[in-house]
């Protein structure tokens, strides 16, 4: 009888330990977010006044995109452009010329021009 | 036999106590080992190079089916005639024969919708020019001050009224030179661009109603007749469609 009681007490202690361990994990997650938030301020922009974006058409399709007015600070970086007409999209990536300025990025595939097209440009600085 | 029984009885009592003690120790150890993981996330760092992101919405008047833009022109010589279905638009100066194009793009067609808090960096209105005046002319663009419709606008009911050279040249949003001589755009079959960033910024943030724009010659009523002709959304091919290009950041 006592043997059984001892085993029950031991098992109960194990269960309690497991529960405490789980609570410990949850509380650890909340403390880490402060450092992640602080990291956000470190991301800077190499171009701050905008760029001019023009679609280049082949027939009725957008085949490439010309981006001009790129700041010199972006020179040597990488530029990604994505054209989305609501039903199809395509992306092109190219290196920003030294000194910035203007560049044309070819898309991986053409996208039909429609009444409304969205073009996303992201520049990862050098 | 009796002593054996006592001895076995003692063993029976010690074993469960020892096992219990062992299990309790393991439990305490597990609980202790689990705790040091608290705070480990604080060691995470985020490393990133500089990143610049812009989004551009391009609205195009892709032939008559376009839902993104409407356009027309008004003609002083035919003051009650609507030209909303005509394939071209004229900006013309001539004595009592002045003409003014009107265009409006529906910014709510942008997908995703441009948020009112967005910073509009560059906005350009482009029209495909099909004929240029023989001499260089300046074509001004103004935000329309009242609502109008493509199928009803005429010279007599246009938002700016029938007064010549109204509004003043000084109040224009932008002006471009088109025609022969020393001009920015000297030949036909190309896009002519006006910078309308200030107007689009106000349309987006809600400080001005989007009634589109009116284009007129900088000096109306000037003889002889000088005309710049643009393709409208009713006849142009898709590569020559009127366009409003808005580049912004959120």
Interface residues (C-beta under 8 A of the other chain):
Chain A: X2 X3 X4 X5 X6 X7 X9 X10 X11 X13 X14 X16 X17 X18 X20 X21 X22 X24 X25 X27 X28 X29 X31 X32 X33 X34 X35 X36 X39 X40 X42 X43 X44 X45 X46 X47 X48 X49 X50 X51 X52 X53 X54 X55 X57 X59 X60 X69 X74 X77 X86 X113 X114 X115 X116 X117 X118 X119 X120 X121 X122 X123 X124 X125 X126
Chain B: X12 X13 X15 X16 X17 X19 X20 X22 X23 X24 X26 X27 X28 X30 X31 X33 X34 X35 X37 X38 X39 X40 X41 X42 X43 X44 X45 X46 X47 X48 X49 X50 X51 X52 X53 X54 X55 X56 X57 X58 X59 X60 X61 X62 X66 X67 X68 X69 X109 X110 X111 X112 X121 X122 X124 X237 X238 X239 X241 X245 X247 X248 X249
